[in-house]
Amino acid sequence: MRLLVLLSTALEGCAQFLLLRFRGSPSTAERARWLHGACASALRRLGIDIAAEGRFPSHGLLVANHLSYLDILVFSALSPCVFVSKKEVRSWPLFGLMAWMAGTVFVDRARSTDTHRANTEMSEALSDGAVVVLFPEGTSSNGSSVLPFRPALFEAAIRAGADISSACISYEVEDGSASNDVCYWGSSTFFPHLLRLLSKGKIRSRVRFSAASKRFSDRKLAAQTTQEMVASLAGLRDELGRTGLASYGVQDT
């Protein structure tokens, strides 16, 4: 039943976007507001609750740990924003189409030169006043650690002179384990994992935002500082993922 609810909500969202597109080329802000409405509706109909501590930033780059594809719905449901994602997401049935509609910045990790293009697109969105959400671990994990933040895409905020804020996301599952049933990592494949997630009872997401934002002139310092901030928000300061991806269960998302 939940799968049908999710699919019907996604199709309804696509129809709403077509109406928006019929009136002209949607702006970055209009695309972000559209996704915000679609994600808020989806989580409400699926019975997935969000508890937020602190305030969602009104502008700038927001960096967070990454646990699941559900993270995108949660952050977007809280406030309109633009996401950065690997290019493979663009090919996902229906959900990839919606990501494209929302103005997601897709990055081809196999091409080092693509980072420059992605930074340019992110910088333009930041200069337009959008909140851009980046998961700088570059992958998702089971939440046992905050993995090293990759500094390359922090360049966008430096170019735009934008503030950088931090957030930590976590989940609770009524009749299961968040690390197994919500977190998308290890050998998980998308559709079997999605079906298992939708079969669970009450799911609650908790998002903690940093109290302050900061501007940086060095992307490596920005990555290190915000990684420590996210780890602090998660209560994982002693579990910073400094030993690399091999030490933890991760999934290339």
Backbone torsions as a table, in degrees:
resi	resn	phi	psi	omega
1	MET	NA	-44.2	-179.9
2	ARG	-62.4	-35.5	178.9
3	LEU	-62.8	-42.4	178.0
4	LEU	-64.0	-38.8	177.5
5	VAL	-62.4	-44.4	-179.7
6	LEU	-64.2	-45.3	-179.2
7	LEU	-65.1	-42.6	-179.8
8	SER	-65.9	-37.4	177.9
9	THR	-66.8	-39.8	178.6
10	ALA	-64.9	-43.2	178.9
11	LEU	-65.9	-38.5	176.6
12	GLU	-62.6	-41.0	178.1
13	GLY	-63.9	-40.2	177.8
14	CYS	-62.6	-40.2	178.7
15	ALA	-64.1	-40.0	178.1
16	GLN	-64.5	-36.7	178.7
17	PHE	-67.1	-39.4	179.1
18	LEU	-61.0	-37.6	176.2
19	LEU	-65.0	-40.3	177.5
20	LEU	-64.3	-42.2	-179.3
21	ARG	-67.3	-30.9	-179.8
22	PHE	-63.2	-28.4	-178.8
23	ARG	-84.3	-2.7	179.7
24	GLY	136.5	-179.1	-179.6
25	SER	-74.8	116.8	-176.7
26	PRO	-66.1	142.4	176.5
27	SER	-76.7	171.0	176.5
28	THR	-57.4	-43.6	-179.2
29	ALA	-65.0	-40.3	179.8
30	GLU	-66.5	-39.2	177.6
31	ARG	-64.5	-42.0	-180.0
32	ALA	-65.2	-40.2	178.5
33	ARG	-66.9	-37.3	177.5
34	TRP	-62.1	-47.5	179.9
35	LEU	-64.7	-38.0	177.1
36	HIS	-55.6	-48.1	179.5
37	GLY	-64.6	-41.8	-179.1
38	ALA	-65.3	-42.8	-178.3
39	CYS	-71.0	-40.1	177.9
40	ALA	-61.9	-40.9	178.5
41	SER	-65.4	-42.8	-178.8
42	ALA	-62.3	-47.4	-178.3
43	LEU	-66.5	-37.3	178.5
44	ARG	-63.9	-45.1	-178.9
45	ARG	-70.4	-28.4	179.2
46	LEU	-85.0	-8.2	179.6
47	GLY	74.0	29.3	177.6
48	ILE	-98.4	118.4	-176.1
49	ASP	-91.6	153.8	176.0
50	ILE	-126.0	129.1	171.8
51	ALA	-113.8	117.9	-178.0
52	ALA	-109.5	134.4	176.3
53	GLU	-116.0	120.0	-173.8
54	GLY	92.4	-175.0	-175.4
55	ARG	-111.3	137.9	171.7
56	PHE	-66.2	131.2	-178.1
57	PRO	-63.4	151.7	-179.6
58	SER	-88.8	-11.6	-179.6
59	HIS	-164.1	171.3	174.3
60	GLY	91.6	-173.4	-179.7
61	LEU	-91.5	128.6	176.5
62	LEU	-111.8	120.4	179.6
63	VAL	-111.2	144.1	-175.8
64	ALA	-150.5	162.0	170.2
65	ASN	-68.9	163.3	-174.2
66	HIS	-130.7	119.5	-177.8
67	LEU	-114.2	-31.9	-169.6
68	SER	-162.6	161.1	170.4
69	TYR	-61.2	-21.2	177.9
70	LEU	-65.4	-23.5	178.7
71	ASP	-54.2	-39.7	-176.6
72	ILE	-64.7	-43.2	178.1
73	LEU	-63.3	-40.2	-177.3
74	VAL	-65.9	-51.5	-178.6
75	PHE	-63.4	-41.6	-179.7
76	SER	-67.6	-34.7	178.5
77	ALA	-65.9	-28.2	-180.0
78	LEU	-74.3	-38.0	-177.9
79	SER	-168.0	150.6	177.6
80	PRO	-58.9	136.0	-179.3
81	CYS	-161.0	168.9	178.4
82	VAL	-114.9	138.9	-176.9
83	PHE	-108.5	158.4	172.6
84	VAL	-115.0	130.8	-174.9
85	SER	-145.0	158.8	173.6
86	LYS	-65.1	150.6	-173.8
87	LYS	-66.3	-23.6	-178.7
88	GLU	-61.7	-26.9	179.9
89	VAL	-61.8	-30.1	-179.0
90	ARG	-58.1	-27.1	-176.7
91	SER	-91.9	-2.2	177.8
92	TRP	-66.1	134.4	179.0
93	PRO	-57.3	130.9	176.4
94	LEU	64.4	-55.6	-176.8
95	PHE	-67.6	-33.9	175.3
96	GLY	-66.8	-37.5	176.9
97	LEU	-62.8	-42.8	179.9
98	MET	-66.9	-36.4	177.5
99	ALA	-62.3	-41.9	177.2
100	TRP	-64.6	-44.5	178.7
101	MET	-57.6	-35.4	-175.9
102	ALA	-77.7	-3.9	179.4
103	GLY	82.8	24.5	178.2
104	THR	-58.1	139.6	174.4
105	VAL	-88.3	110.9	-178.8
106	PHE	-91.7	138.5	-177.8
107	VAL	-121.4	129.6	175.2
108	ASP	-91.8	101.4	-175.7
109	ARG	-70.8	-17.4	179.6
110	ALA	-76.8	-13.4	-179.6
111	ARG	-118.1	109.5	-178.4
112	SER	-62.0	-29.5	-179.6
113	THR	-70.4	-16.7	-178.3
114	ASP	-72.7	-18.6	178.5
115	THR	-61.1	-38.5	179.6
116	HIS	-61.9	-45.9	179.4
117	ARG	-62.2	-44.2	-179.2
118	ALA	-62.9	-41.8	177.7
119	ASN	-61.8	-37.8	178.8
120	THR	-64.6	-46.4	179.2
121	GLU	-63.7	-42.4	178.4
122	MET	-63.8	-42.8	-179.8
123	SER	-62.1	-39.6	177.9
124	GLU	-64.2	-42.9	178.5
125	ALA	-64.1	-40.9	178.2
126	LEU	-64.5	-40.9	179.4
127	SER	-66.3	-26.4	176.9
128	ASP	-79.5	-2.9	178.2
129	GLY	95.1	6.6	-179.1
130	ALA	-78.5	155.1	167.9
131	VAL	-90.2	122.3	178.7
132	VAL	-105.8	124.7	-178.7
133	VAL	-99.6	125.3	-178.5
134	LEU	-124.5	134.4	173.4
135	PHE	-104.8	88.2	-169.0
136	PRO	-75.9	-2.2	170.7
137	GLU	-65.3	-24.1	179.3
138	GLY	76.3	8.4	-177.9
139	THR	-166.6	171.5	175.9
140	SER	-110.8	157.2	-176.0
141	SER	-137.9	-176.3	178.3
142	ASN	-88.2	5.6	175.5
143	GLY	84.7	3.1	-179.1
144	SER	-76.0	-13.5	-179.2
145	SER	-155.8	157.4	168.1
146	VAL	-95.3	114.3	-176.2
147	LEU	-73.5	160.8	-179.3
148	PRO	-54.9	135.5	177.6
149	PHE	-82.9	129.8	177.9
150	ARG	-83.3	127.3	-170.0
151	PRO	-81.3	-15.2	-167.9
152	ALA	-54.0	-45.2	-173.5
153	LEU	-85.5	0.8	171.3
154	PHE	-72.3	-16.2	179.7
155	GLU	-58.2	-31.5	-178.6
156	ALA	-60.4	-43.6	-179.9
157	ALA	-67.5	-36.5	178.9
158	ILE	-66.0	-43.8	178.4
159	ARG	-60.2	-42.2	-175.8
160	ALA	-83.9	-5.6	-175.6
161	GLY	62.5	37.1	-173.3
162	ALA	-96.5	149.9	174.0
163	ASP	-69.5	150.1	175.5
164	ILE	-119.4	124.8	177.8
165	SER	-114.5	163.0	-178.5
166	SER	-124.1	153.5	176.3
167	ALA	-149.5	155.2	176.5
168	CYS	-126.1	133.8	179.0
169	ILE	-117.3	141.9	176.9
170	SER	-146.5	168.5	-176.8
171	TYR	-136.1	154.2	171.3
172	GLU	-130.1	138.6	-179.3
173	VAL	-122.0	130.0	-175.5
174	GLU	-62.6	-41.8	-174.2
175	ASP	-127.8	40.0	-179.7
176	GLY	-169.9	-160.9	-178.6
177	SER	-117.9	125.6	180.0
178	ALA	-60.0	-39.2	-177.4
179	SER	-66.3	-27.8	-179.4
180	ASN	-99.4	-34.6	-170.7
181	ASP	-101.0	-19.8	178.1
182	VAL	-114.0	-48.9	179.7
183	CYS	-63.4	133.6	-176.5
184	TYR	-106.1	97.3	-171.9
185	TRP	-150.8	178.2	177.8
186	GLY	63.1	-130.3	-176.9
187	SER	-95.0	13.5	-179.0
188	SER	-59.8	142.5	170.9
189	THR	-116.1	152.3	-164.0
190	PHE	-57.9	-60.3	-171.1
191	PHE	-68.2	-42.4	174.7
192	PRO	-59.8	-39.3	178.7
193	HIS	-66.1	-43.1	179.3
194	LEU	-60.2	-44.1	179.2
195	LEU	-62.7	-39.8	178.8
196	ARG	-66.3	-41.9	179.0
197	LEU	-61.3	-44.6	-177.6
198	LEU	-70.5	-16.2	179.5
199	SER	-84.2	-9.5	-177.0
200	LYS	-79.2	164.2	177.6
201	GLY	-76.1	-137.0	-176.1
202	LYS	-65.0	130.4	175.4
203	ILE	-118.2	132.4	179.5
204	ARG	-125.5	132.3	176.0
205	SER	-105.9	140.0	175.8
206	ARG	-121.4	128.0	179.2
207	VAL	-121.8	125.0	177.5
208	ARG	-111.6	125.9	-180.0
209	PHE	-103.4	146.9	176.1
210	SER	-67.1	151.3	-177.4
211	ALA	-74.4	-24.2	-176.2
212	ALA	-138.2	158.7	174.7
213	SER	-112.8	168.1	-176.5
214	LYS	-150.9	150.3	173.7
215	ARG	-102.8	146.7	-177.8
216	PHE	-128.6	155.8	174.3
217	SER	-112.9	-3.8	-179.4
218	ASP	-131.1	122.0	-173.8
219	ARG	-69.4	-33.2	179.1
220	LYS	-68.1	-39.9	176.5
221	LEU	-65.9	-38.8	178.0
222	ALA	-61.4	-43.6	-179.7
223	ALA	-64.4	-45.8	-178.4
224	GLN	-65.4	-44.4	-177.2
225	THR	-65.6	-44.2	-178.1
226	THR	-72.9	-30.7	175.0
227	GLN	-61.7	-43.7	178.7
228	GLU	-64.9	-36.8	178.8
229	MET	-65.8	-44.9	179.2
230	VAL	-63.6	-41.3	177.9
231	ALA	-62.0	-38.1	177.9
232	SER	-65.9	-43.4	178.1
233	LEU	-62.1	-32.8	-178.8
234	ALA	-85.4	-7.6	-175.6
235	GLY	72.5	29.4	-175.7
236	LEU	-122.7	30.9	-178.1
237	ARG	-58.0	-30.5	-179.4
238	ASP	-87.1	-0.5	-176.9
239	GLU	-120.6	28.8	179.6
240	LEU	-59.8	133.2	-175.4
241	GLY	-79.0	73.7	-177.7
242	ARG	-92.9	-4.6	-175.9
243	THR	-98.1	5.0	175.1
244	GLY	95.4	169.3	-173.7
245	LEU	-65.5	-28.2	-174.6
246	ALA	-65.3	-19.8	-176.3
247	SER	-82.8	-9.5	-173.8
248	TYR	-134.8	158.4	174.4
249	GLY	-74.0	120.7	-178.2
250	VAL	-136.1	163.2	177.2
251	GLN	-138.0	133.9	-177.9
252	ASP	-77.5	91.2	-179.2
253	THR	-116.7	NA	NA
